[in-house]
Amino acid sequence: MAEVLVYVDHVDGAVRKPTLELLTLARRIGEPVAVALGAGAENTAAALAEHGAVKVLTADAPEFADYLVVPKVDALQAAYEAVSPAAVLVPSSAEGKEIAARLAVRIGSGIITDAVDLEAGDEGPVATQSAFAASFTTKSRVSKGTPVITVKPNSAAVEAAPAAGAVEALSVTFSALATGTKVTSRTPRESTGRPELTEAAIVVSGGRGVNGAENFSVIEALADSLGAAVGASRAAVDAGWYPHSNQVGQTGKSVSPQLYIANGISGAIQHRAGMQTSKTIVAVNKDAEAPIFDLVDYGVVGDLFQVVPQLTEEVTSRKG
């Protein structure tokens, strides 16, 4: 069976959930070979093997931490040349998509971004994407070269499938461009205790209807009762009610949770573009004609300041 390269997203050896999802998808089209780079790369082997990686290629060098993107592209290209895979899978983060695009250019291959499903085809892997606010679902495949595919988080359930996970050192020669952009400082992000927005299984978002930064506590309370991440519409972010890092939409983050709850969000196309692939969508809005209701699975026409606290109370009582 052909091998499939999977780029590993990890933090000091702790593998993030989107990578484990990629391994599940990779097993549909071949044997996963994981590529782990940077500090703690070797420590990823146990988790990767537990989820189907037959081999783990690791490399560590100062360049991975000190410079942006290009050293990682150099390493992934080295892995590609060593393995000759049937496909290369990368998480659909901002960095992941840049790595994938640069790799595709280098190896002369087609690229598919933001896939939400993957299956084997007679002429190569077939990727499923959602388009135009989930109005259309497309299936496509790369017609030239080795497919490079980025996959949205929460697109597949994580499935354990123990494999050998043999660790091998990856030899990397860095290009002249690798040191072109240097990281000069880092500031740790303040932890809220909530899941990462793009990886969360449940997202609770607030929009213009929240009517003020002080009122986002209502949204946060529901999110905390569900163990969810908090999102915000562009209108709420532009008004200064919530940080830009929590914006969901075309100019913010793209999410694909199992459950998305939109509160006081009208449903402009810009916002819908960032959450249209959510598995189940619930909206609370006092405007019965709000465009968001065209997209939802369940809609509640009502005042969010009455509906949301009742929902939070009900969730809390059932958990208790």
Steps between C-alpha positions, in 0.01 A plus 500: 500500500627849415629723777335832591696781662331669796644825632492496881372802690638471853616712792821370661402143417130528588310410182201720427164348411486605131808284432331194649202568273736514201636158591145362495444643152845393378422136582216511245742558215824338615746448784562816705857622534516788749747788473574663838730801515654713772547466875337188642448340157615157618254516790209496254568141393286320759183701426556483124558123506186450709300671225642320199840644407713219360805725506593830667760718329651750744734795470605770744707808430505861623365614164156352571450730800707800396361556150157501339351223285773442241714262713189287551433500126862391441450210742166393354653508153785280625244256640309505170816417305590221743156336503342575157153504660159465340389822672609760756251602771536819705270657764304800367648760733636827364854365525398159368349647185809707433724196543275296270491769232876546498556124484254461210684767301836336566397151396279616210179354642140607537363604838159474667431713808242478780382149420238361737521136389730271307452171320693272268432532128602309190726787392612623840349639821169683468443794733166645607466875553211731592450818302281811492378484859442124478265547204717261300714198576778430255713192445833548329836338443842625398571428134871581500773367727464377857187642670570750779186532710421709806216378720283705734503406871204291621453348155548142621460312825828398660538122486772297669673248272830384653790477252876462515582870519869434435699819558748601230720809483423725204798661334422862405708744300368851546465725197639851470149636564465314830652782704327783317247583773617478860282477810615783727270445800216289633222583744307209656130526437299549816307183575123520549466135593274451199573286192686646203238659274591317179524162674200517733219247463251768611514873427268763651515834319358845558431780255359850473195393698712452814508880511818562698819347634352469849223277365737238358497344847166346395670334202798390711274344764328281241834407345645402838197287584555308174880490515500707182711767337372857465473665159391841380373654179691772317249761618567410863876502448500829308300658779772397746275264694718193458859427385575460131658161576146371565348627175325238290461580133669566170745749652522309826527133583327213324340245732332167443371377838245233573272771642496874424268732693460848352348761730397841374674440167312600186683254275678719247686304232833606654414324825341201335819439302681428827252255658300349213653153540387462862319169545202643692414871508269667751408869487331734747382828350200725562474579128304218337623617157871484589700323225659269758172307518547387140805303610408355839383158613315654798391860532359689797326832435537687825702733718841343563508656848198289589576186297873454563493520884215247504701270275806540722294419807353192334842373388646559846211322675525198272875475553447527875 
